Each structure stands twice: as structure tokens, then as C-alpha cells.
Amino acid sequence: MKTVITIDGEQLSAEDIITFLKFSNEFESVAEKVIEHKLLVQAGKTHNFQPSQEELQGVADDYRRYNGLHRAK
């Protein structure tokens, strides 16, 4: 099984993560989010969606705010 995360030398596979999500009762909600994301990407490609510069900048700004990246280094 391919390692996707290593924590203090312990390797975790996608199967390990899926097992955890199932036991923590979170698998279904995560799977739904993945499916929704894939469907949105497919619809965008099908309809040749091209985001504007303003939309891209807005998403980048939201990402920085969410991750506490308020200033450049």
C-alpha cells in the first residue's frame, strides 16, 4: 500500500485513513464532499468554465485568510 502521510516515522496509507474515517463515522460526509467536488470540476470542464481574474483572486484571498497568511515573508 502506498504511503500518503508519515507521522514521526509511522507511515499511513489511504486504506489506514479510510478505516479511521469509517470508525469515526466521518467517511460518508468526506465521500460526499469528494463526489461533489468531482462533479463540479466535471461540469466546469463540460461547459468550458473559465473563472475571471477577480474570482481567482477572491479564492486566493479566502485561502490566505483561512490559513492565517496575512502578510508576505
C-alpha positions as CSV (number, residue, x, y, z in Angstrom):
1,M,0.0,0.0,0.0
2,K,1.4,3.4,-0.9
3,T,2.2,5.8,1.9
4,V,0.3,9.1,1.8
5,I,1.3,10.5,5.2
6,T,4.2,9.9,7.5
7,I,3.9,11.0,11.2
8,D,7.0,10.6,13.4
9,G,8.3,7.8,11.1
10,E,4.9,5.9,11.1
11,Q,3.6,5.5,7.5
12,L,-0.1,5.8,6.9
13,S,-1.8,4.6,3.7
14,A,-5.0,5.7,2.1
15,E,-6.5,2.5,3.5
16,D,-5.5,3.5,7.0
17,I,-7.1,6.9,6.6
18,I,-10.3,5.4,5.1
19,T,-10.5,2.9,8.0
20,F,-10.2,5.8,10.5
21,L,-12.9,7.8,8.7
22,K,-15.2,4.8,8.8
23,F,-14.7,4.1,12.5
24,S,-15.1,7.8,13.4
25,N,-18.3,7.9,11.4
26,E,-16.9,10.6,9.0
27,F,-16.4,8.5,5.9
28,E,-19.8,9.3,4.4
29,S,-19.5,13.1,4.8
30,V,-16.0,13.1,3.4
31,A,-17.0,10.9,0.4
32,E,-19.9,13.2,-0.3
33,K,-17.6,16.2,-0.4
34,V,-15.2,14.4,-2.8
35,I,-18.1,13.5,-5.1
36,E,-19.5,17.0,-5.0
37,H,-16.0,18.4,-5.9
38,K,-15.5,16.0,-8.8
39,L,-19.0,16.7,-10.2
40,L,-18.3,20.5,-10.1
41,V,-15.0,20.0,-11.8
42,Q,-16.6,17.8,-14.5
43,A,-19.4,20.3,-15.0
44,G,-16.9,23.2,-15.3
45,K,-15.0,21.3,-18.0
46,T,-18.1,20.2,-19.8
47,H,-19.3,23.9,-20.0
48,N,-15.8,25.3,-20.6
49,F,-16.0,27.4,-17.4
50,Q,-13.2,30.0,-17.2
51,P,-13.0,31.8,-13.9
52,S,-12.3,35.5,-14.0
53,Q,-9.2,37.1,-12.5
54,E,-11.4,38.6,-9.8
55,E,-12.8,35.2,-8.9
56,L,-9.3,33.6,-8.8
57,Q,-8.1,36.5,-6.6
58,G,-11.1,36.1,-4.3
59,V,-10.4,32.4,-3.8
60,A,-6.7,33.0,-3.2
61,D,-7.6,35.7,-0.6
62,D,-10.0,33.4,1.1
63,Y,-7.4,30.7,1.3
64,R,-4.8,33.1,2.8
65,R,-7.4,34.3,5.4
66,Y,-8.4,30.8,6.3
67,N,-4.8,29.7,6.8
68,G,-3.7,32.9,8.7
69,L,-1.4,34.0,5.9
70,H,-1.9,37.8,6.3
71,R,1.4,39.0,5.1
72,A,4.3,38.1,2.8
73,K,7.6,37.0,4.3
